[in-house]
Amino acid sequence: MNKAIIIAEIGECFNGDFKKAKRLISVAKDSGCDMAKFQTLDYDNIRDDDPEKEWFRKIALNPEKIRYLIKYSREVGIPILFSPENIKTASWLLDFNLEDIKIPSSLITELDFINFVNLNFKRVFVSTGMASLKEVKQAVKRLSKVRNLYIMHCISEYPTGPLIRLRGLKALSHEDVRLNMMKMLMELFPQYKVGYSDHTCGIIAPLAAVAMGARVIEKHITLDRETPIKNYKNNKEYLGTDHVLSLEPGELREMVEQIREVEKILGEWKWKRSQGEKILREFQRKRFVVKRH
């Protein structure tokens, strides 16, 4: 039975605190995830007019910090994955002999970057958020040398879905998840593995994706969704784009357990009757006498 790779996306949810980063890596491992993931963010190349420039600088990684995270993830026993922002930060990963990389949705049209990844990494996860099918096809074509390529359906809304009223309470609609787009990717690229990078609140979308055949699930995690983050522009606190849609440790563990149950329900890709059916087969077929006229 093929098990989906479950990636715990830590992203910005360690808030630049490496004690929290270590705790989140441990949470990912203890919850049964297959990989823990960070975004490098390039400290020197964040746009001056970016409203979150100072925040991104706080959580940006450099080679020394990347080394630290790799070392701790190896001590814990969980592989680590990074999303770089450009060729410079991707090169840092090669310096540490990392063979896996995640291409974020924002870089799927950056062809120089795609070509660099194609020549240097063995396992690649590529998100397709915001991309047209033409852009996805172009990127996939340029990743032809990659030994293990995972194409990930993604909706780049944080969180995904418009706010609606449900039984008098505010909730997010799942209509924008559009998992049939993931099925389209499976049909368009049968030679590759297809998965889902999730930005919804809760776990129903990842479970549905696995039931539909997703081979990889990426889900954001946090220690506390209510963790405040200072908005450096106006010195006020807010909850951050990642925290609000992330799973807390207990929820992450539940998602992993539910995904593994869904996989058991799906079973193997073979026509095979259960042992109980074999025992009952003869009895059930002879239970009623068929009178022939």
ChimeraX commands (.cxc) that place a marker at each C-alpha (Angstrom):
marker #1 position 0.00,0.00,0.00 radius 0.5
marker #1 position 1.37,3.41,-1.01 radius 0.5
marker #1 position 1.54,5.81,1.91 radius 0.5
marker #1 position 1.27,9.53,1.31 radius 0.5
marker #1 position 4.28,11.60,2.33 radius 0.5
marker #1 position 3.13,14.01,5.04 radius 0.5
marker #1 position 5.10,17.26,5.22 radius 0.5
marker #1 position 4.77,19.46,8.31 radius 0.5
marker #1 position 5.25,23.01,7.02 radius 0.5
marker #1 position 6.75,25.06,9.86 radius 0.5
marker #1 position 7.28,28.08,7.64 radius 0.5
marker #1 position 7.13,31.30,9.64 radius 0.5
marker #1 position 5.42,29.71,12.67 radius 0.5
marker #1 position 8.62,29.48,14.70 radius 0.5
marker #1 position 8.60,33.30,14.80 radius 0.5
marker #1 position 12.39,33.46,14.46 radius 0.5
marker #1 position 12.79,31.62,17.78 radius 0.5
marker #1 position 14.98,28.55,17.31 radius 0.5
marker #1 position 13.80,26.95,20.53 radius 0.5
marker #1 position 10.32,26.98,18.98 radius 0.5
marker #1 position 11.78,25.71,15.72 radius 0.5
marker #1 position 13.23,22.70,17.56 radius 0.5
marker #1 position 9.94,22.06,19.34 radius 0.5
marker #1 position 8.05,22.15,16.04 radius 0.5
marker #1 position 10.50,19.73,14.41 radius 0.5
marker #1 position 9.97,17.39,17.36 radius 0.5
marker #1 position 6.18,17.81,17.08 radius 0.5
marker #1 position 6.37,16.84,13.39 radius 0.5
marker #1 position 8.38,13.73,14.26 radius 0.5
marker #1 position 6.22,12.71,17.23 radius 0.5
marker #1 position 3.01,13.18,15.20 radius 0.5
marker #1 position 4.18,10.72,12.56 radius 0.5
marker #1 position 4.97,13.19,9.78 radius 0.5
marker #1 position 7.54,12.21,7.17 radius 0.5
marker #1 position 9.27,15.58,6.75 radius 0.5
marker #1 position 9.59,18.95,8.48 radius 0.5
marker #1 position 9.79,21.99,6.22 radius 0.5
marker #1 position 11.07,25.56,6.40 radius 0.5
marker #1 position 11.22,28.52,4.01 radius 0.5
marker #1 position 14.67,30.07,3.74 radius 0.5
marker #1 position 13.65,33.64,2.79 radius 0.5
marker #1 position 16.53,35.72,1.46 radius 0.5
marker #1 position 17.36,38.39,4.04 radius 0.5
marker #1 position 19.21,40.57,1.54 radius 0.5
marker #1 position 16.66,40.47,-1.26 radius 0.5
marker #1 position 13.33,41.25,0.42 radius 0.5
marker #1 position 11.76,44.18,-1.40 radius 0.5
marker #1 position 12.04,47.50,0.41 radius 0.5
marker #1 position 8.33,48.19,-0.13 radius 0.5
marker #1 position 7.22,44.82,1.25 radius 0.5
marker #1 position 4.87,45.59,4.18 radius 0.5
marker #1 position 6.30,42.61,6.09 radius 0.5
marker #1 position 9.94,43.29,5.30 radius 0.5
marker #1 position 11.10,43.45,8.93 radius 0.5
marker #1 position 9.06,40.39,9.86 radius 0.5
marker #1 position 10.53,38.35,6.99 radius 0.5
marker #1 position 14.02,39.45,8.02 radius 0.5
marker #1 position 13.31,38.15,11.52 radius 0.5
marker #1 position 12.45,34.65,10.24 radius 0.5
marker #1 position 14.91,34.51,7.32 radius 0.5
marker #1 position 17.49,31.73,7.35 radius 0.5
marker #1 position 21.19,31.90,6.50 radius 0.5
marker #1 position 23.64,28.99,6.03 radius 0.5
marker #1 position 24.48,28.91,9.73 radius 0.5
marker #1 position 20.80,28.67,10.72 radius 0.5
marker #1 position 20.13,26.07,8.02 radius 0.5
marker #1 position 23.04,23.98,9.37 radius 0.5
marker #1 position 21.53,24.22,12.85 radius 0.5
marker #1 position 18.10,23.03,11.67 radius 0.5
marker #1 position 19.56,20.17,9.62 radius 0.5
marker #1 position 21.62,19.01,12.60 radius 0.5
marker #1 position 18.65,19.03,14.96 radius 0.5
marker #1 position 16.31,17.31,12.49 radius 0.5
marker #1 position 18.87,14.52,12.09 radius 0.5
marker #1 position 19.14,14.17,15.85 radius 0.5
marker #1 position 15.36,13.86,16.09 radius 0.5
marker #1 position 15.20,11.49,13.12 radius 0.5
marker #1 position 13.03,13.33,10.61 radius 0.5
marker #1 position 14.16,14.50,7.15 radius 0.5
marker #1 position 14.10,18.27,6.59 radius 0.5
marker #1 position 12.91,20.13,3.50 radius 0.5
marker #1 position 13.43,23.75,2.46 radius 0.5
marker #1 position 11.75,26.16,0.05 radius 0.5
marker #1 position 14.38,28.60,-1.24 radius 0.5
marker #1 position 13.54,31.91,-2.90 radius 0.5
marker #1 position 16.23,32.02,-5.57 radius 0.5
marker #1 position 19.29,30.26,-6.94 radius 0.5
marker #1 position 21.51,31.75,-4.21 radius 0.5
marker #1 position 19.53,30.21,-1.36 radius 0.5
marker #1 position 19.02,26.96,-3.30 radius 0.5
marker #1 position 22.81,26.74,-3.61 radius 0.5
marker #1 position 23.09,26.78,0.18 radius 0.5
marker #1 position 21.11,23.54,0.27 radius 0.5
marker #1 position 23.59,21.93,-2.11 radius 0.5
marker #1 position 26.42,23.00,0.19 radius 0.5
marker #1 position 24.84,20.75,2.84 radius 0.5
marker #1 position 24.40,17.89,0.35 radius 0.5
marker #1 position 20.60,18.10,0.47 radius 0.5
marker #1 position 18.97,16.28,-2.45 radius 0.5
marker #1 position 15.36,17.35,-1.78 radius 0.5
marker #1 position 13.84,20.76,-2.46 radius 0.5
marker #1 position 10.41,22.40,-2.56 radius 0.5
marker #1 position 9.64,24.87,-5.37 radius 0.5
marker #1 position 7.12,27.38,-4.01 radius 0.5
marker #1 position 4.21,28.51,-6.14 radius 0.5
marker #1 position 5.74,31.97,-6.55 radius 0.5
marker #1 position 8.72,30.52,-8.47 radius 0.5
marker #1 position 6.98,28.14,-10.87 radius 0.5
marker #1 position 7.45,30.64,-13.73 radius 0.5
marker #1 position 11.08,31.53,-12.85 radius 0.5
marker #1 position 12.67,29.40,-15.55 radius 0.5
marker #1 position 16.33,30.01,-14.59 radius 0.5
marker #1 position 15.50,28.78,-11.09 radius 0.5
marker #1 position 13.57,25.79,-12.47 radius 0.5
marker #1 position 16.51,24.87,-14.70 radius 0.5
marker #1 position 18.91,25.09,-11.74 radius 0.5
marker #1 position 16.70,22.77,-9.67 radius 0.5
marker #1 position 16.40,20.36,-12.59 radius 0.5
marker #1 position 20.16,19.96,-12.80 radius 0.5
marker #1 position 20.94,19.73,-9.11 radius 0.5
marker #1 position 18.21,18.02,-7.04 radius 0.5
marker #1 position 16.97,14.42,-7.04 radius 0.5
marker #1 position 13.59,14.80,-5.33 radius 0.5
marker #1 position 11.51,17.88,-6.07 radius 0.5
marker #1 position 8.14,18.99,-4.77 radius 0.5
marker #1 position 6.62,21.73,-6.92 radius 0.5
marker #1 position 3.54,23.73,-5.92 radius 0.5
marker #1 position 1.20,24.93,-8.64 radius 0.5
marker #1 position -0.60,27.77,-6.83 radius 0.5
marker #1 position -1.63,30.72,-9.04 radius 0.5
marker #1 position -0.28,28.95,-12.16 radius 0.5
marker #1 position -2.11,28.36,-15.42 radius 0.5
marker #1 position -2.01,24.86,-16.90 radius 0.5
marker #1 position 0.34,26.18,-19.57 radius 0.5
marker #1 position 2.75,27.41,-16.88 radius 0.5
marker #1 position 2.54,24.10,-15.01 radius 0.5
marker #1 position 3.27,22.13,-18.18 radius 0.5
marker #1 position 6.23,24.38,-18.98 radius 0.5
marker #1 position 7.73,23.91,-15.51 radius 0.5
marker #1 position 7.21,20.15,-15.49 radius 0.5
marker #1 position 8.82,19.86,-18.93 radius 0.5
marker #1 position 11.90,21.68,-17.63 radius 0.5
marker #1 position 12.13,19.33,-14.63 radius 0.5
marker #1 position 12.65,16.27,-16.84 radius 0.5
marker #1 position 15.95,15.26,-15.21 radius 0.5
marker #1 position 14.48,15.08,-11.71 radius 0.5
marker #1 position 14.45,11.49,-10.47 radius 0.5
marker #1 position 11.41,11.90,-8.18 radius 0.5
marker #1 position 9.04,14.71,-9.05 radius 0.5
marker #1 position 5.92,15.51,-7.02 radius 0.5
marker #1 position 3.44,17.96,-8.56 radius 0.5
marker #1 position 1.30,19.56,-5.87 radius 0.5
marker #1 position -2.10,21.12,-6.35 radius 0.5
marker #1 position -2.17,24.33,-4.34 radius 0.5
marker #1 position -4.49,27.28,-3.80 radius 0.5
marker #1 position -2.38,30.25,-2.71 radius 0.5
marker #1 position -4.92,31.88,-0.40 radius 0.5
marker #1 position -4.04,32.16,3.30 radius 0.5
marker #1 position -6.42,30.75,4.46 radius 0.5
marker #1 position -8.20,29.19,1.48 radius 0.5
marker #1 position -11.90,29.89,1.06 radius 0.5
marker #1 position -14.31,32.79,1.58 radius 0.5
marker #1 position -15.73,33.43,5.03 radius 0.5
marker #1 position -19.34,32.23,5.39 radius 0.5
marker #1 position -21.96,31.92,8.09 radius 0.5
marker #1 position -22.58,28.36,9.27 radius 0.5
marker #1 position -25.18,27.78,12.01 radius 0.5
marker #1 position -24.68,31.32,13.20 radius 0.5
marker #1 position -20.90,30.97,13.39 radius 0.5
marker #1 position -18.19,32.25,11.09 radius 0.5
marker #1 position -16.51,29.50,9.08 radius 0.5
marker #1 position -14.47,29.13,5.93 radius 0.5
marker #1 position -16.09,27.62,2.88 radius 0.5
marker #1 position -14.19,24.80,1.18 radius 0.5
marker #1 position -15.48,25.61,-2.30 radius 0.5
marker #1 position -12.15,27.13,-3.34 radius 0.5
marker #1 position -10.12,24.01,-2.48 radius 0.5
marker #1 position -10.91,22.63,-5.95 radius 0.5
marker #1 position -9.48,19.14,-5.52 radius 0.5
marker #1 position -10.67,18.16,-8.99 radius 0.5
marker #1 position -7.76,20.29,-10.20 radius 0.5
marker #1 position -5.53,17.78,-8.43 radius 0.5
marker #1 position -7.28,14.98,-10.36 radius 0.5
marker #1 position -6.64,16.92,-13.56 radius 0.5
marker #1 position -2.93,16.98,-12.72 radius 0.5
marker #1 position -3.03,13.19,-12.22 radius 0.5
marker #1 position -4.55,12.74,-15.66 radius 0.5
marker #1 position -2.18,15.22,-17.33 radius 0.5
marker #1 position 0.97,13.80,-15.71 radius 0.5
marker #1 position 0.41,10.07,-15.08 radius 0.5
marker #1 position 4.18,9.49,-15.04 radius 0.5
marker #1 position 4.60,11.67,-11.92 radius 0.5
marker #1 position 3.31,11.62,-8.37 radius 0.5
marker #1 position 0.67,14.22,-7.53 radius 0.5
marker #1 position -0.21,15.68,-4.15 radius 0.5
marker #1 position -1.79,18.60,-2.33 radius 0.5
marker #1 position -0.34,21.61,-0.51 radius 0.5
marker #1 position -3.04,22.78,1.87 radius 0.5
marker #1 position -3.88,26.25,3.18 radius 0.5
marker #1 position -7.32,25.55,4.64 radius 0.5
marker #1 position -8.32,25.61,8.30 radius 0.5
marker #1 position -8.84,22.09,9.66 radius 0.5
marker #1 position -8.10,18.66,8.26 radius 0.5
marker #1 position -11.03,17.74,6.00 radius 0.5
marker #1 position -9.33,18.91,2.77 radius 0.5
marker #1 position -6.12,16.87,3.31 radius 0.5
marker #1 position -8.21,13.79,4.17 radius 0.5
marker #1 position -10.30,14.24,1.02 radius 0.5
marker #1 position -7.12,14.67,-1.04 radius 0.5
marker #1 position -5.68,11.39,0.25 radius 0.5
marker #1 position -8.99,9.64,-0.48 radius 0.5
marker #1 position -8.67,10.95,-4.05 radius 0.5
marker #1 position -5.17,9.56,-4.41 radius 0.5
marker #1 position -2.79,12.31,-3.24 radius 0.5
marker #1 position 0.74,10.95,-2.82 radius 0.5
marker #1 position 1.95,13.85,-0.67 radius 0.5
marker #1 position 0.24,16.23,1.77 radius 0.5
marker #1 position 1.76,19.47,3.02 radius 0.5
marker #1 position 0.12,21.11,6.05 radius 0.5
marker #1 position 1.17,24.13,8.11 radius 0.5
marker #1 position 1.78,23.59,11.83 radius 0.5
marker #1 position 2.14,25.85,14.86 radius 0.5
marker #1 position 2.51,25.51,18.60 radius 0.5
marker #1 position -0.37,27.95,19.14 radius 0.5
marker #1 position -2.70,29.51,16.56 radius 0.5
marker #1 position -3.22,32.51,18.83 radius 0.5
marker #1 position 0.48,33.38,18.87 radius 0.5
marker #1 position 0.65,37.14,18.27 radius 0.5
marker #1 position 3.12,38.58,15.79 radius 0.5
marker #1 position 4.16,42.21,15.83 radius 0.5
marker #1 position 3.29,44.14,12.68 radius 0.5
marker #1 position 6.46,46.16,12.28 radius 0.5
marker #1 position 4.80,48.78,10.10 radius 0.5
marker #1 position 2.34,50.06,12.71 radius 0.5
marker #1 position 3.74,48.38,15.84 radius 0.5
marker #1 position 0.50,46.44,16.39 radius 0.5
marker #1 position 0.09,42.71,16.90 radius 0.5
marker #1 position -1.71,40.34,14.54 radius 0.5
marker #1 position -2.01,36.56,14.20 radius 0.5
marker #1 position 0.03,36.15,11.03 radius 0.5
marker #1 position -0.94,34.55,7.74 radius 0.5
marker #1 position 0.51,31.14,8.64 radius 0.5
marker #1 position -0.56,30.74,12.27 radius 0.5
marker #1 position -4.26,31.22,11.61 radius 0.5
marker #1 position -4.49,28.28,9.18 radius 0.5
marker #1 position -2.01,25.98,10.92 radius 0.5
marker #1 position -2.65,22.87,12.99 radius 0.5
marker #1 position -1.66,22.72,16.64 radius 0.5
marker #1 position 0.21,19.59,17.85 radius 0.5
marker #1 position -2.84,17.55,18.86 radius 0.5
marker #1 position -4.62,18.38,15.61 radius 0.5
marker #1 position -1.56,17.44,13.56 radius 0.5
marker #1 position -1.39,14.06,15.28 radius 0.5
marker #1 position -5.10,13.53,14.56 radius 0.5
marker #1 position -4.65,14.42,10.88 radius 0.5
marker #1 position -1.79,11.96,10.47 radius 0.5
marker #1 position -3.76,9.20,12.19 radius 0.5
marker #1 position -6.85,9.91,10.06 radius 0.5
marker #1 position -4.81,9.93,6.85 radius 0.5
marker #1 position -3.37,6.52,7.72 radius 0.5
marker #1 position -6.91,5.24,8.40 radius 0.5
marker #1 position -8.09,6.58,5.03 radius 0.5
marker #1 position -5.21,4.71,3.38 radius 0.5
marker #1 position -6.31,1.49,5.12 radius 0.5
marker #1 position -9.83,2.06,3.84 radius 0.5
marker #1 position -8.52,2.50,0.31 radius 0.5
marker #1 position -6.53,-0.73,0.53 radius 0.5
marker #1 position -4.21,-2.20,-2.09 radius 0.5
marker #1 position -4.66,-1.73,-5.83 radius 0.5
marker #1 position -5.73,-5.31,-6.43 radius 0.5
marker #1 position -8.96,-7.30,-6.70 radius 0.5
marker #1 position -8.86,-9.26,-3.47 radius 0.5
marker #1 position -11.73,-10.52,-1.32 radius 0.5
marker #1 position -11.54,-10.34,2.47 radius 0.5
marker #1 position -11.14,-13.48,4.54 radius 0.5
marker #1 position -14.61,-12.93,5.94 radius 0.5
marker #1 position -16.08,-12.87,2.44 radius 0.5
marker #1 position -14.35,-16.14,1.58 radius 0.5
marker #1 position -15.90,-17.81,4.62 radius 0.5
marker #1 position -19.37,-16.50,3.81 radius 0.5
marker #1 position -19.26,-16.90,0.05 radius 0.5
marker #1 position -20.57,-20.46,-0.29 radius 0.5
marker #1 position -23.17,-20.01,2.42 radius 0.5
marker #1 position -24.50,-16.78,0.96 radius 0.5
marker #1 position -24.67,-18.18,-2.56 radius 0.5
marker #1 position -26.61,-21.23,-1.44 radius 0.5
marker #1 position -28.78,-19.51,1.14 radius 0.5
marker #1 position -31.83,-19.26,-1.07 radius 0.5
marker #1 position -32.93,-22.00,-3.44 radius 0.5
marker #1 position -33.44,-20.76,-6.96 radius 0.5
marker #1 position -36.38,-22.56,-8.52 radius 0.5
marker #1 position -36.01,-23.04,-12.22 radius 0.5
marker #1 position -39.12,-23.41,-14.41 radius 0.5
marker link #1:1,2 radius 0.2
marker link #1:2,3 radius 0.2
marker link #1:3,4 radius 0.2
marker link #1:4,5 radius 0.2
marker link #1:5,6 radius 0.2
marker link #1:6,7 radius 0.2
marker link #1:7,8 radius 0.2
marker link #1:8,9 radius 0.2
marker link #1:9,10 radius 0.2
marker link #1:10,11 radius 0.2
marker link #1:11,12 radius 0.2
marker link #1:12,13 radius 0.2
marker link #1:13,14 radius 0.2
marker link #1:14,15 radius 0.2
marker link #1:15,16 radius 0.2
marker link #1:16,17 radius 0.2
marker link #1:17,18 radius 0.2
marker link #1:18,19 radius 0.2
marker link #1:19,20 radius 0.2
marker link #1:20,21 radius 0.2
marker link #1:21,22 radius 0.2
marker link #1:22,23 radius 0.2
marker link #1:23,24 radius 0.2
marker link #1:24,25 radius 0.2
marker link #1:25,26 radius 0.2
marker link #1:26,27 radius 0.2
marker link #1:27,28 radius 0.2
marker link #1:28,29 radius 0.2
marker link #1:29,30 radius 0.2
marker link #1:30,31 radius 0.2
marker link #1:31,32 radius 0.2
marker link #1:32,33 radius 0.2
marker link #1:33,34 radius 0.2
marker link #1:34,35 radius 0.2
marker link #1:35,36 radius 0.2
marker link #1:36,37 radius 0.2
marker link #1:37,38 radius 0.2
marker link #1:38,39 radius 0.2
marker link #1:39,40 radius 0.2
marker link #1:40,41 radius 0.2
marker link #1:41,42 radius 0.2
marker link #1:42,43 radius 0.2
marker link #1:43,44 radius 0.2
marker link #1:44,45 radius 0.2
marker link #1:45,46 radius 0.2
marker link #1:46,47 radius 0.2
marker link #1:47,48 radius 0.2
marker link #1:48,49 radius 0.2
marker link #1:49,50 radius 0.2
marker link #1:50,51 radius 0.2
marker link #1:51,52 radius 0.2
marker link #1:52,53 radius 0.2
marker link #1:53,54 radius 0.2
marker link #1:54,55 radius 0.2
marker link #1:55,56 radius 0.2
marker link #1:56,57 radius 0.2
marker link #1:57,58 radius 0.2
marker link #1:58,59 radius 0.2
marker link #1:59,60 radius 0.2
marker link #1:60,61 radius 0.2
marker link #1:61,62 radius 0.2
marker link #1:62,63 radius 0.2
marker link #1:63,64 radius 0.2
marker link #1:64,65 radius 0.2
marker link #1:65,66 radius 0.2
marker link #1:66,67 radius 0.2
marker link #1:67,68 radius 0.2
marker link #1:68,69 radius 0.2
marker link #1:69,70 radius 0.2
marker link #1:70,71 radius 0.2
marker link #1:71,72 radius 0.2
marker link #1:72,73 radius 0.2
marker link #1:73,74 radius 0.2
marker link #1:74,75 radius 0.2
marker link #1:75,76 radius 0.2
marker link #1:76,77 radius 0.2
marker link #1:77,78 radius 0.2
marker link #1:78,79 radius 0.2
marker link #1:79,80 radius 0.2
marker link #1:80,81 radius 0.2
marker link #1:81,82 radius 0.2
marker link #1:82,83 radius 0.2
marker link #1:83,84 radius 0.2
marker link #1:84,85 radius 0.2
marker link #1:85,86 radius 0.2
marker link #1:86,87 radius 0.2
marker link #1:87,88 radius 0.2
marker link #1:88,89 radius 0.2
marker link #1:89,90 radius 0.2
marker link #1:90,91 radius 0.2
marker link #1:91,92 radius 0.2
marker link #1:92,93 radius 0.2
marker link #1:93,94 radius 0.2
marker link #1:94,95 radius 0.2
marker link #1:95,96 radius 0.2
marker link #1:96,97 radius 0.2
marker link #1:97,98 radius 0.2
marker link #1:98,99 radius 0.2
marker link #1:99,100 radius 0.2
marker link #1:100,101 radius 0.2
marker link #1:101,102 radius 0.2
marker link #1:102,103 radius 0.2
marker link #1:103,104 radius 0.2
marker link #1:104,105 radius 0.2
marker link #1:105,106 radius 0.2
marker link #1:106,107 radius 0.2
marker link #1:107,108 radius 0.2
marker link #1:108,109 radius 0.2
marker link #1:109,110 radius 0.2
marker link #1:110,111 radius 0.2
marker link #1:111,112 radius 0.2
marker link #1:112,113 radius 0.2
marker link #1:113,114 radius 0.2
marker link #1:114,115 radius 0.2
marker link #1:115,116 radius 0.2
marker link #1:116,117 radius 0.2
marker link #1:117,118 radius 0.2
marker link #1:118,119 radius 0.2
marker link #1:119,120 radius 0.2
marker link #1:120,121 radius 0.2
marker link #1:121,122 radius 0.2
marker link #1:122,123 radius 0.2
marker link #1:123,124 radius 0.2
marker link #1:124,125 radius 0.2
marker link #1:125,126 radius 0.2
marker link #1:126,127 radius 0.2
marker link #1:127,128 radius 0.2
marker link #1:128,129 radius 0.2
marker link #1:129,130 radius 0.2
marker link #1:130,131 radius 0.2
marker link #1:131,132 radius 0.2
marker link #1:132,133 radius 0.2
marker link #1:133,134 radius 0.2
marker link #1:134,135 radius 0.2
marker link #1:135,136 radius 0.2
marker link #1:136,137 radius 0.2
marker link #1:137,138 radius 0.2
marker link #1:138,139 radius 0.2
marker link #1:139,140 radius 0.2
marker link #1:140,141 radius 0.2
marker link #1:141,142 radius 0.2
marker link #1:142,143 radius 0.2
marker link #1:143,144 radius 0.2
marker link #1:144,145 radius 0.2
marker link #1:145,146 radius 0.2
marker link #1:146,147 radius 0.2
marker link #1:147,148 radius 0.2
marker link #1:148,149 radius 0.2
marker link #1:149,150 radius 0.2
marker link #1:150,151 radius 0.2
marker link #1:151,152 radius 0.2
marker link #1:152,153 radius 0.2
marker link #1:153,154 radius 0.2
marker link #1:154,155 radius 0.2
marker link #1:155,156 radius 0.2
marker link #1:156,157 radius 0.2
marker link #1:157,158 radius 0.2
marker link #1:158,159 radius 0.2
marker link #1:159,160 radius 0.2
marker link #1:160,161 radius 0.2
marker link #1:161,162 radius 0.2
marker link #1:162,163 radius 0.2
marker link #1:163,164 radius 0.2
marker link #1:164,165 radius 0.2
marker link #1:165,166 radius 0.2
marker link #1:166,167 radius 0.2
marker link #1:167,168 radius 0.2
marker link #1:168,169 radius 0.2
marker link #1:169,170 radius 0.2
marker link #1:170,171 radius 0.2
marker link #1:171,172 radius 0.2
marker link #1:172,173 radius 0.2
marker link #1:173,174 radius 0.2
marker link #1:174,175 radius 0.2
marker link #1:175,176 radius 0.2
marker link #1:176,177 radius 0.2
marker link #1:177,178 radius 0.2
marker link #1:178,179 radius 0.2
marker link #1:179,180 radius 0.2
marker link #1:180,181 radius 0.2
marker link #1:181,182 radius 0.2
marker link #1:182,183 radius 0.2
marker link #1:183,184 radius 0.2
marker link #1:184,185 radius 0.2
marker link #1:185,186 radius 0.2
marker link #1:186,187 radius 0.2
marker link #1:187,188 radius 0.2
marker link #1:188,189 radius 0.2
marker link #1:189,190 radius 0.2
marker link #1:190,191 radius 0.2
marker link #1:191,192 radius 0.2
marker link #1:192,193 radius 0.2
marker link #1:193,194 radius 0.2
marker link #1:194,195 radius 0.2
marker link #1:195,196 radius 0.2
marker link #1:196,197 radius 0.2
marker link #1:197,198 radius 0.2
marker link #1:198,199 radius 0.2
marker link #1:199,200 radius 0.2
marker link #1:200,201 radius 0.2
marker link #1:201,202 radius 0.2
marker link #1:202,203 radius 0.2
marker link #1:203,204 radius 0.2
marker link #1:204,205 radius 0.2
marker link #1:205,206 radius 0.2
marker link #1:206,207 radius 0.2
marker link #1:207,208 radius 0.2
marker link #1:208,209 radius 0.2
marker link #1:209,210 radius 0.2
marker link #1:210,211 radius 0.2
marker link #1:211,212 radius 0.2
marker link #1:212,213 radius 0.2
marker link #1:213,214 radius 0.2
marker link #1:214,215 radius 0.2
marker link #1:215,216 radius 0.2
marker link #1:216,217 radius 0.2
marker link #1:217,218 radius 0.2
marker link #1:218,219 radius 0.2
marker link #1:219,220 radius 0.2
marker link #1:220,221 radius 0.2
marker link #1:221,222 radius 0.2
marker link #1:222,223 radius 0.2
marker link #1:223,224 radius 0.2
marker link #1:224,225 radius 0.2
marker link #1:225,226 radius 0.2
marker link #1:226,227 radius 0.2
marker link #1:227,228 radius 0.2
marker link #1:228,229 radius 0.2
marker link #1:229,230 radius 0.2
marker link #1:230,231 radius 0.2
marker link #1:231,232 radius 0.2
marker link #1:232,233 radius 0.2
marker link #1:233,234 radius 0.2
marker link #1:234,235 radius 0.2
marker link #1:235,236 radius 0.2
marker link #1:236,237 radius 0.2
marker link #1:237,238 radius 0.2
marker link #1:238,239 radius 0.2
marker link #1:239,240 radius 0.2
marker link #1:240,241 radius 0.2
marker link #1:241,242 radius 0.2
marker link #1:242,243 radius 0.2
marker link #1:243,244 radius 0.2
marker link #1:244,245 radius 0.2
marker link #1:245,246 radius 0.2
marker link #1:246,247 radius 0.2
marker link #1:247,248 radius 0.2
marker link #1:248,249 radius 0.2
marker link #1:249,250 radius 0.2
marker link #1:250,251 radius 0.2
marker link #1:251,252 radius 0.2
marker link #1:252,253 radius 0.2
marker link #1:253,254 radius 0.2
marker link #1:254,255 radius 0.2
marker link #1:255,256 radius 0.2
marker link #1:256,257 radius 0.2
marker link #1:257,258 radius 0.2
marker link #1:258,259 radius 0.2
marker link #1:259,260 radius 0.2
marker link #1:260,261 radius 0.2
marker link #1:261,262 radius 0.2
marker link #1:262,263 radius 0.2
marker link #1:263,264 radius 0.2
marker link #1:264,265 radius 0.2
marker link #1:265,266 radius 0.2
marker link #1:266,267 radius 0.2
marker link #1:267,268 radius 0.2
marker link #1:268,269 radius 0.2
marker link #1:269,270 radius 0.2
marker link #1:270,271 radius 0.2
marker link #1:271,272 radius 0.2
marker link #1:272,273 radius 0.2
marker link #1:273,274 radius 0.2
marker link #1:274,275 radius 0.2
marker link #1:275,276 radius 0.2
marker link #1:276,277 radius 0.2
marker link #1:277,278 radius 0.2
marker link #1:278,279 radius 0.2
marker link #1:279,280 radius 0.2
marker link #1:280,281 radius 0.2
marker link #1:281,282 radius 0.2
marker link #1:282,283 radius 0.2
marker link #1:283,284 radius 0.2
marker link #1:284,285 radius 0.2
marker link #1:285,286 radius 0.2
marker link #1:286,287 radius 0.2
marker link #1:287,288 radius 0.2
marker link #1:288,289 radius 0.2
marker link #1:289,290 radius 0.2
marker link #1:290,291 radius 0.2
marker link #1:291,292 radius 0.2
marker link #1:292,293 radius 0.2
view
